[in-house]
Amino acid sequence: MKLYGDPGSGSTRRVLAALYHIGVEFDFQLIDLFKGDNRTEEFLDLNPNGAIPVLVDDGVVLYEAAAINLYLTRKFGSTLLPQGRDGALTLQWMFWAAEHWRQGPPALFNERLAKPVMGIPQDPRVIADAEASIRKFAAVLDEHLANRRYVVGDGFTLADIDLAATFTHLARTHPPYAEFPHVMAWHERLLDEVPAWARTRDEVEERMGALLAQFGAAR
Ligand SMILES: N[C@@H](CCC(=O)N[C@@H](CS)C(=O)NCC(=O)O)C(=O)O
């Protein structure tokens, strides 16, 4: 089994967290977006979108982190996708994360991290729209988490992974999550209680630190 990605990428992190949590052995191939590794003919054959992560296993080539994680949970029978009703709720939150929750944060990544690194001026309107979207959906998640330790049931699932992924560049992109105490407390709990989540956070920070130092950018 081989994963193509970058430990600094929030989407790659979702799959790495699942692999570590399940405890699967795998090979890792770094796809450095800044070097254009995602635009080579070889990589585009795996994912014509030129995006990471990609998993190759036994002749199966998969892109989209959520699809890869669903494949892994089925292959290894992991509780990351619970049975029955909680399984349906896990899927509900994964789709919600893709359709709503993860819309604003990539815009903040572009405006507050990528553009300054490339010397391009920020667009305050894009930032305002992204923050409005984040606040709208964070209010829903905050209420859901008011009396819960995890997003679904009483354990870590793919729903937590897909939602918590937007915390990956928190220190660099400043989404207004601090206004939502239950969301903040849930994310802290994941870092405290789920070793795979803390490990991927550390790997993100190490990779981003090296990348930003390379570009001479302040973190
Ligand atoms: N919906 C995809 C998103 C993948 C994605 O956008 N990956 C980013 C890195 S986090 C990427 O490869 N960007 C490079 C590009 O699209 O050119 C998933 O969940 O896997």
The ligand as a MOL file (V3000), in Angstrom:
LIG
                    3D

  0  0  0     0  0            999 V3000
M  V30 BEGIN CTAB
M  V30 COUNTS 20 19 0 0 0
M  V30 BEGIN ATOM
M  V30 1 N -11.2360 17.0220 -2.0410 0
M  V30 2 C -9.8440 16.5890 -2.0700 0
M  V30 3 C -8.9620 17.8080 -1.8790 0
M  V30 4 C -7.5460 17.5180 -2.2920 0
M  V30 5 C -6.7310 18.7980 -2.3290 0
M  V30 6 O -7.2280 19.8760 -2.6600 0
M  V30 7 N -5.4450 18.6780 -2.0080 0
M  V30 8 C -4.5810 19.8230 -2.0560 0
M  V30 9 C -3.5770 19.7860 -0.9180 0
M  V30 10 S -4.3820 19.8740 0.6570 0
M  V30 11 C -3.8050 19.7830 -3.3700 0
M  V30 12 O -3.3220 18.7570 -3.7660 0
M  V30 13 N -3.6930 20.9300 -4.0390 0
M  V30 14 C -2.9380 21.0500 -5.2410 0
M  V30 15 C -3.7610 21.3430 -6.4400 0
M  V30 16 O -4.9910 21.1740 -6.3790 0
M  V30 17 O -3.1770 21.7550 -7.4580 0
M  V30 18 C -9.6040 15.5530 -0.9680 0
M  V30 19 O -10.3620 15.5820 0.0070 0
M  V30 20 O -8.6950 14.7270 -1.0730 0
M  V30 END ATOM
M  V30 BEGIN BOND
M  V30 1 1 1 2
M  V30 2 1 2 3
M  V30 3 1 2 18
M  V30 4 1 3 4
M  V30 5 1 4 5
M  V30 6 2 5 6
M  V30 7 1 5 7
M  V30 8 1 7 8
M  V30 9 1 8 9
M  V30 10 1 8 11
M  V30 11 1 9 10
M  V30 12 2 11 12
M  V30 13 1 11 13
M  V30 14 1 13 14
M  V30 15 1 14 15
M  V30 16 2 15 16
M  V30 17 1 15 17
M  V30 18 2 18 19
M  V30 19 1 18 20
M  V30 END BOND
M  V30 END CTAB
M  END
